[in-house]
Amino acid sequence: PQMPHGHMPLPSFWKVVEDTLQQSSAQLRTFCQTFETVTPSPVSQPLNPAEERKVLSLVSKHGPDKLYQVTSNISGSKDMDLTLLRGQIVALLQSADTKGNTSRWLVDAGGPRGFVPAAKLQPY
């Protein structure tokens, strides 16, 4: 019988979360491979291993619903701006800049953190 997760000791709870994440990431990978063989899409190149590791670490830090893909090259002009290439994956930290401007988002690019134009991000 399934126990509600609320009564689980924390380490086992995290184990369940981790297993579930690994499972869904494996399913996602299979799905992506199937998808890529069906439709060779010009936009998404398969991620190289370093990029894939980065994405996995972003997922584990921020959760999959916070991941965005850069839709066109971004060259940061201000101090805290990031320069990113189309196709890079970032995690959303805050959907506004320090002045509350919602057209610039604070993101974690798997190391560097900074601001990017919200218009150049799409959910991953």
Secondary structure as GFF3:
##gff-version 3
##sequence-region A 1 124
A	DSSP	three_ten_helix	5	7	.	.	.	ID=ss1
A	DSSP	alpha_helix	10	38	.	.	.	ID=ss2
A	DSSP	alpha_helix	49	62	.	.	.	ID=ss3
A	DSSP	three_ten_helix	64	66	.	.	.	ID=ss4
A	DSSP	beta_strand	67	70	.	.	.	ID=ss5
A	DSSP	beta_strand	89	94	.	.	.	ID=ss6
A	DSSP	beta_strand	104	108	.	.	.	ID=ss7
A	DSSP	beta_strand	113	117	.	.	.	ID=ss8
A	DSSP	three_ten_helix	118	120	.	.	.	ID=ss9
A	DSSP	beta_strand	121	123	.	.	.	ID=ss10
###
